Amino acid sequence: MKKKKKKKKIASIGEVVSGATPKAMEPSYWDGSLVWVTPKDLSRLNSAYIDTSERKITDAGFESCSAAKLPVNSLIMSSRAPIGYLAINRVPATTNQGCKSIIPKAGVSTEYLYYYLTQNIDDVKRLGTGSTFAEVGKSAVESVEILVPPIAEQKSIADILLTVDEEIQRTEAIICAAEKLRTGLMF
């Protein structure tokens, strides 16, 4: 008899943290070395991973606000403007208030979480509230339920999907190079 997989709330499989922004007019808070991810940074990605950001903050900037320092291999999600960009940080990072991040507990694959939420992001978007633009809050993210198979199965699923994504990126690069060649030959 096959065991039925249970859904678990994100709050039970990881810690959800919010981002923050140091005062913009304080020069000592900016141009540091700490990666400070915004939805704009997430929107520019063409892979599951992020290792840099357009702007960086200093330690003083980090200490000045309520941002959390994310360990490597956390999941960062834009929570407004728009909801749903996702990335896994490859370096320690922090985010602005336009992001909610999930620091997975032991037994949870960040890559699996990334792909699960990518495929089910509409469930998260439906929780957004606000009149100017929709935003999903920390407690709403914590309440999202996801299927959580055993860790070995999570890793297997994520490995397959990562391989597919890598092949798609290679194919897109070949198509882009061919289009440039075609354009160059025509003019």
matplotlib code that plots the C-alpha trace (Angstrom):
import matplotlib.pyplot as plt

x = [0.0, 1.4, 1.8, -0.1, 2.1, 1.1, 1.1, 3.0, 2.8, 6.0, 6.3, 6.9, 9.6, 11.6, 11.9, 10.3, 12.1, 11.3, 13.8, 14.4, 16.1, 18.8, 18.2, 18.9, 20.4, 23.1, 26.2, 27.9, 25.1, 25.7, 28.4, 29.5, 30.0, 26.8, 24.5, 21.1, 18.5, 15.5, 12.6, 14.4, 17.5, 15.3, 13.5, 16.8, 17.8, 17.7, 18.5, 17.5, 20.5, 21.6, 25.1, 25.1, 22.9, 22.8, 23.3, 25.1, 25.1, 27.7, 27.7, 26.6, 23.7, 22.7, 22.8, 20.7, 17.6, 15.6, 16.9, 17.9, 21.2, 20.4, 22.6, 23.7, 21.0, 18.0, 15.0, 14.3, 10.9, 9.6, 6.6, 5.4, 5.9, 5.4, 4.8, 6.6, 10.2, 12.3, 16.0, 18.4, 21.3, 24.8, 26.4, 25.3, 22.7, 19.9, 16.9, 14.8, 11.2, 9.9, 11.1, 10.3, 12.9, 12.7, 15.6, 14.8, 15.1, 17.1, 15.4, 14.1, 15.9, 16.0, 16.0, 12.9, 11.2, 12.2, 10.7, 7.6, 6.8, 7.7, 5.0, 2.5, 3.2, -0.4, -1.3, 1.0, -0.2, -3.8, -2.8, -1.6, -3.5, -3.3, -4.9, -1.9, -0.1, -0.6, 1.8, 2.0, 3.0, 5.1, 2.2, 0.6, 3.9, 4.1, 0.6, 1.2, 1.0, 3.3, 3.9, 7.0, 8.2, 11.2, 14.5, 15.9, 12.8, 13.1, 16.7, 15.9, 13.1, 15.2, 18.2, 16.0, 14.5, 17.9, 19.2, 16.2, 16.7, 20.4, 19.6, 17.0, 19.5, 22.1, 19.5, 18.4, 22.1, 22.5, 19.3, 20.5, 23.9, 22.2, 19.8, 22.8, 24.6, 21.5, 21.0, 24.7, 24.5, 21.4, 22.7]
y = [0.0, 3.3, 5.8, 9.1, 12.2, 14.8, 18.5, 20.6, 24.3, 26.2, 27.4, 23.7, 23.1, 26.3, 29.7, 32.6, 35.9, 39.4, 41.8, 45.5, 48.5, 50.7, 54.5, 55.4, 58.8, 57.4, 56.8, 54.6, 52.0, 51.5, 50.2, 47.4, 43.8, 42.2, 41.0, 42.8, 41.2, 43.0, 41.8, 43.6, 41.4, 38.3, 39.4, 39.4, 35.8, 33.0, 30.3, 29.1, 30.7, 34.2, 35.1, 38.9, 41.9, 45.3, 47.1, 45.9, 47.1, 47.5, 45.8, 49.1, 49.2, 45.7, 46.5, 49.6, 47.8, 44.7, 42.6, 39.0, 37.6, 34.5, 31.5, 30.1, 27.8, 29.8, 30.4, 34.0, 35.0, 38.4, 39.1, 42.2, 44.1, 41.3, 38.2, 35.1, 35.5, 32.8, 32.2, 30.2, 32.2, 30.8, 33.4, 34.9, 37.6, 39.8, 41.2, 44.3, 44.4, 43.2, 39.7, 36.9, 34.2, 30.6, 29.1, 25.4, 23.0, 19.8, 17.2, 19.8, 20.4, 24.0, 23.0, 20.9, 23.8, 26.1, 23.9, 23.1, 26.8, 27.6, 25.2, 26.3, 30.0, 30.9, 29.4, 32.0, 34.9, 34.3, 35.2, 38.7, 41.7, 45.4, 48.2, 49.7, 46.5, 43.0, 41.8, 38.6, 38.8, 36.6, 34.8, 34.1, 32.6, 30.5, 29.2, 27.9, 24.1, 22.0, 18.3, 17.2, 13.7, 12.0, 13.9, 11.4, 11.8, 15.6, 15.5, 13.2, 15.4, 18.5, 16.9, 15.9, 19.4, 21.1, 19.0, 19.9, 23.6, 23.4, 21.8, 24.4, 27.2, 25.5, 25.2, 28.9, 29.9, 28.0, 29.5, 33.0, 32.5, 31.1, 34.1, 36.5, 34.6, 34.7, 38.4, 39.0, 37.1, 38.9, 42.4]
z = [0.0, -1.0, 1.8, 1.2, 1.2, 3.7, 3.1, 5.7, 6.4, 5.4, 9.1, 10.1, 7.5, 7.7, 9.3, 7.3, 7.6, 6.2, 4.7, 5.4, 4.0, 5.6, 5.4, 1.8, 2.7, 5.0, 2.8, 5.4, 5.0, 1.3, -1.2, 1.2, 0.5, 1.9, -0.9, -0.5, -2.8, -4.1, -6.4, -9.2, -8.7, -8.7, -11.9, -13.8, -13.1, -15.6, -13.1, -9.7, -8.0, -7.0, -5.8, -6.2, -6.2, -7.9, -4.6, -1.5, 2.1, 4.8, 8.2, 9.6, 7.2, 8.1, 11.8, 11.3, 10.1, 10.9, 7.9, 8.6, 7.4, 5.3, 5.4, 2.1, 0.5, 1.7, -0.6, -1.4, -2.8, -3.9, -1.8, -3.7, -7.0, -8.1, -5.9, -7.0, -8.2, -6.5, -6.0, -3.8, -2.5, -3.0, -0.7, 2.6, 1.8, 3.1, 1.4, 1.3, 2.5, -0.9, -0.1, 2.3, 2.7, 3.9, 5.8, 5.5, 8.4, 8.3, 6.0, 3.5, 0.2, -0.8, -4.5, -4.0, -2.2, -5.1, -7.7, -5.7, -5.2, -8.8, -9.9, -7.2, -7.0, -7.7, -4.3, -2.8, -5.1, -4.0, -0.5, -1.5, -0.2, -0.7, -2.8, -4.5, -5.2, -3.8, -1.1, 0.8, 4.4, 6.6, 8.3, 4.9, 3.6, 6.8, 6.2, 2.6, 2.5, 0.4, -0.2, 1.6, 0.5, 2.2, 1.7, -0.7, -2.9, -2.6, -3.8, -6.7, -7.9, -7.6, -9.4, -12.4, -12.6, -12.3, -15.1, -17.3, -16.5, -17.4, -20.8, -21.4, -20.7, -23.1, -25.8, -25.4, -25.6, -28.9, -30.3, -29.3, -31.0, -34.1, -34.3, -34.0, -36.8, -39.0, -38.4, -39.1, -42.4, -43.6, -43.1]

ax = plt.figure().add_subplot(projection="3d")
ax.plot(x, y, z, "-o")
ax.set_aspect("equal")
plt.show()
